[in-house]
Amino acid sequence: MNNYDIAVVGAGPVGSTFARYMAEEGFKVGLMERKRAVGVPLQCAGLVGKKIKKLNVISDEFILNRVCGAHLHAPSGEVLSVAKKKPEAYVLDRMSYDKFLAELAVENGAELLLNHKVVGVDPKTGNIRIKNHETNICNRVIVGADGCSSFVSGEFNPPSKTVQAAQYLVNMESSVLESDYVHLYVDSRISPGFIWIIPVSDSAARIGLFGSASYRELTGILNGFLARDEKFKNASVVKKYHGLIPVYDPKKVILKDRALLLGDAASQVKPTTGGGLIMGFKCARIAAAATSNALHEGDISLLHNYEGSYAKEYKRELRMQIEVRKIFESMSNVELDKMFLKLKEGNAEAMISKYGDMDTQSPLIKQMLKSGLLFSILPGILTRRISNLWK
Ligand SMILES: Cc1cc2nc3c(=O)[nH]c(=O)nc-3n(C[C@H](O)[C@H](O)[C@H](O)COP(=O)(O)OP(=O)(O)OC[C@H]3O[C@@H](n4cnc5c(N)ncnc54)[C@H](O)[C@@H]3O)c2cc1C
């Protein structure tokens, strides 16, 4: 069996993107995927900020829909509506896009090995073992991009924390679906998770939720939600999906000797929403720069630049989002309702519409601090903790 400069474990969107970067530079890359096909089953709502166009190759064929704004629903039914003039986010055909990214890696020289489940990893030597294969594969670097239940991560981290997610594809009347808006519903039973309605066309939506409840409880909540709301009266559930979302872990060790972690395997997801595509793609770039340098210089210790550049790019934003997540986790429905009312009174809709960014939340929080709005909705001690992040 071949040996590689880099063995990438997992041909998900992040692993395939990283594999392409390295293959483009002429490195010998093996992209190991345990499944027989890339991209299946769908385990994503597919909502991604428009900055994906700056971070990865994507053509219109993978964009099913474009959204300009969101309706944010309090448990009481109070709604905050926020919007931009132009589309702010895309709804992706994730299965086709994952396949495309893996093919692009292959076109650029990576070797895709389907049906290759990695069952042994030695970060010191770079050796990996594949299920039902006799000989080890020897590599200069191993990249664990094997998702939120990462085997590679398990070699040098405790088991990763994850939460369950459930999602239905629902066909519904076009008259009740506003196709350029998503709906998000907060509910203390699943906080900091939430329920989403993400339109994929004029007459179909991905409706789902995540949270720290069992899959059974989540589907109970989702079924109750669909049964209660008049607009789903004539809707039909076409498909059901479920998946896991990593909980962002600031203590995660993302580099050990010759092995580094990337994407969901590194818990590189937004602490507030669990969305991982944009962050994963950005980190694939950061990791590729550090890996390329380490291999060109023949000095594996230079892989540490990955940790440094990742922290520089994300440390403050992630700490801020952790605070926001904790606040949501601690709130009852009554408190959530009060917060929505105060936000509405404080003209937050205009502020969120202007400063809101689905991937980087610190500019909005900073603005809310500056205007005093944050003080009006949160206890002083929490506001001080958040403002300290800018010191
Ligand atoms: C219901 C749901 C909705 C979501 N919605 C959004 C959203 O709207 N926007 C967003 O940005 N993110 C969303 N996410 C998160 C997003 O899907 C992930 O962040 C993203 O898929 C991470 O990509 P990845 O390449 O790191 O990992 P994955 O996509 O998980 O890919 C990992 C790959 O590794 C393979 N693998 C695993 N173990 C092994 C092994 N031992 N050997 C070989 N191969 C292995 C797997 O088969 C898989 O192909 C959602 C997630 C869920 C579950």
The ligand as a MOL file (V3000), in Angstrom:
LIG
                    3D

  0  0  0     0  0            999 V3000
M  V30 BEGIN CTAB
M  V30 COUNTS 53 58 0 0 0
M  V30 BEGIN ATOM
M  V30 1 C -28.4860 18.5170 11.4040 0
M  V30 2 C -27.2600 19.3440 11.1610 0
M  V30 3 C -27.3930 20.6030 10.5930 0
M  V30 4 C -26.2570 21.3950 10.3370 0
M  V30 5 N -26.4370 22.5960 9.7220 0
M  V30 6 C -25.3630 23.3530 9.4100 0
M  V30 7 C -25.5260 24.5720 8.7010 0
M  V30 8 O -26.6520 24.9610 8.3450 0
M  V30 9 N -24.4140 25.3040 8.4180 0
M  V30 10 C -23.1540 24.8840 8.7650 0
M  V30 11 O -22.1700 25.6050 8.5040 0
M  V30 12 N -22.9840 23.7180 9.4260 0
M  V30 13 C -24.0390 22.9390 9.7390 0
M  V30 14 N -23.8600 21.7390 10.3700 0
M  V30 15 C -22.4880 21.3250 10.7040 0
M  V30 16 C -21.7360 20.8420 9.4570 0
M  V30 17 O -22.4730 19.8270 8.8060 0
M  V30 18 C -20.3500 20.3280 9.8810 0
M  V30 19 O -19.6900 21.3500 10.6000 0
M  V30 20 C -19.5080 19.8990 8.6730 0
M  V30 21 O -20.0500 18.7870 8.0130 0
M  V30 22 C -18.0890 19.5600 9.1470 0
M  V30 23 O -17.3440 19.0510 8.0730 0
M  V30 24 P -16.1300 18.0680 8.3410 0
M  V30 25 O -15.5200 17.8190 7.0020 0
M  V30 26 O -15.2700 18.5940 9.4400 0
M  V30 27 O -16.7770 16.7210 8.9370 0
M  V30 28 P -17.8540 15.7400 8.3250 0
M  V30 29 O -18.7340 16.4340 7.3520 0
M  V30 30 O -18.4910 15.0690 9.4830 0
M  V30 31 O -16.9830 14.6700 7.5190 0
M  V30 32 C -16.1930 13.7030 8.1870 0
M  V30 33 C -15.9290 12.5600 7.2350 0
M  V30 34 O -15.0330 11.6480 7.8780 0
M  V30 35 C -15.4650 10.3160 7.6070 0
M  V30 36 N -14.9210 9.4580 8.6740 0
M  V30 37 C -15.3020 9.4180 9.9850 0
M  V30 38 N -14.5550 8.5280 10.6710 0
M  V30 39 C -13.6730 8.0000 9.7900 0
M  V30 40 C -12.6230 7.0310 9.9030 0
M  V30 41 N -12.3460 6.4390 11.0720 0
M  V30 42 N -11.9210 6.7290 8.7860 0
M  V30 43 C -12.1770 7.3190 7.5910 0
M  V30 44 N -13.1790 8.2530 7.4270 0
M  V30 45 C -13.8910 8.5860 8.5090 0
M  V30 46 C -16.9760 10.4190 7.6100 0
M  V30 47 O -17.5740 9.3340 6.9360 0
M  V30 48 C -17.1920 11.7560 6.8890 0
M  V30 49 O -17.2640 11.5920 5.5010 0
M  V30 50 C -24.9710 20.9250 10.6740 0
M  V30 51 C -24.8250 19.6620 11.2550 0
M  V30 52 C -25.9550 18.8780 11.5020 0
M  V30 53 C -25.7660 17.5130 12.1250 0
M  V30 END ATOM
M  V30 BEGIN BOND
M  V30 1 1 1 2
M  V30 2 1 2 3
M  V30 3 2 2 52
M  V30 4 2 3 4
M  V30 5 1 4 5
M  V30 6 1 4 50
M  V30 7 2 5 6
M  V30 8 1 6 7
M  V30 9 1 6 13
M  V30 10 2 7 8
M  V30 11 1 7 9
M  V30 12 1 9 10
M  V30 13 2 10 11
M  V30 14 1 10 12
M  V30 15 2 12 13
M  V30 16 1 13 14
M  V30 17 1 14 15
M  V30 18 1 14 50
M  V30 19 1 15 16
M  V30 20 1 16 17
M  V30 21 1 16 18
M  V30 22 1 18 19
M  V30 23 1 18 20
M  V30 24 1 20 21
M  V30 25 1 20 22
M  V30 26 1 22 23
M  V30 27 1 23 24
M  V30 28 2 24 25
M  V30 29 1 24 26
M  V30 30 1 24 27
M  V30 31 1 27 28
M  V30 32 2 28 29
M  V30 33 1 28 30
M  V30 34 1 28 31
M  V30 35 1 31 32
M  V30 36 1 32 33
M  V30 37 1 33 34
M  V30 38 1 33 48
M  V30 39 1 34 35
M  V30 40 1 35 36
M  V30 41 1 35 46
M  V30 42 1 36 37
M  V30 43 1 36 45
M  V30 44 2 37 38
M  V30 45 1 38 39
M  V30 46 1 39 40
M  V30 47 2 39 45
M  V30 48 1 40 41
M  V30 49 2 40 42
M  V30 50 1 42 43
M  V30 51 2 43 44
M  V30 52 1 44 45
M  V30 53 1 46 47
M  V30 54 1 46 48
M  V30 55 1 48 49
M  V30 56 2 50 51
M  V30 57 1 51 52
M  V30 58 1 52 53
M  V30 END BOND
M  V30 END CTAB
M  END
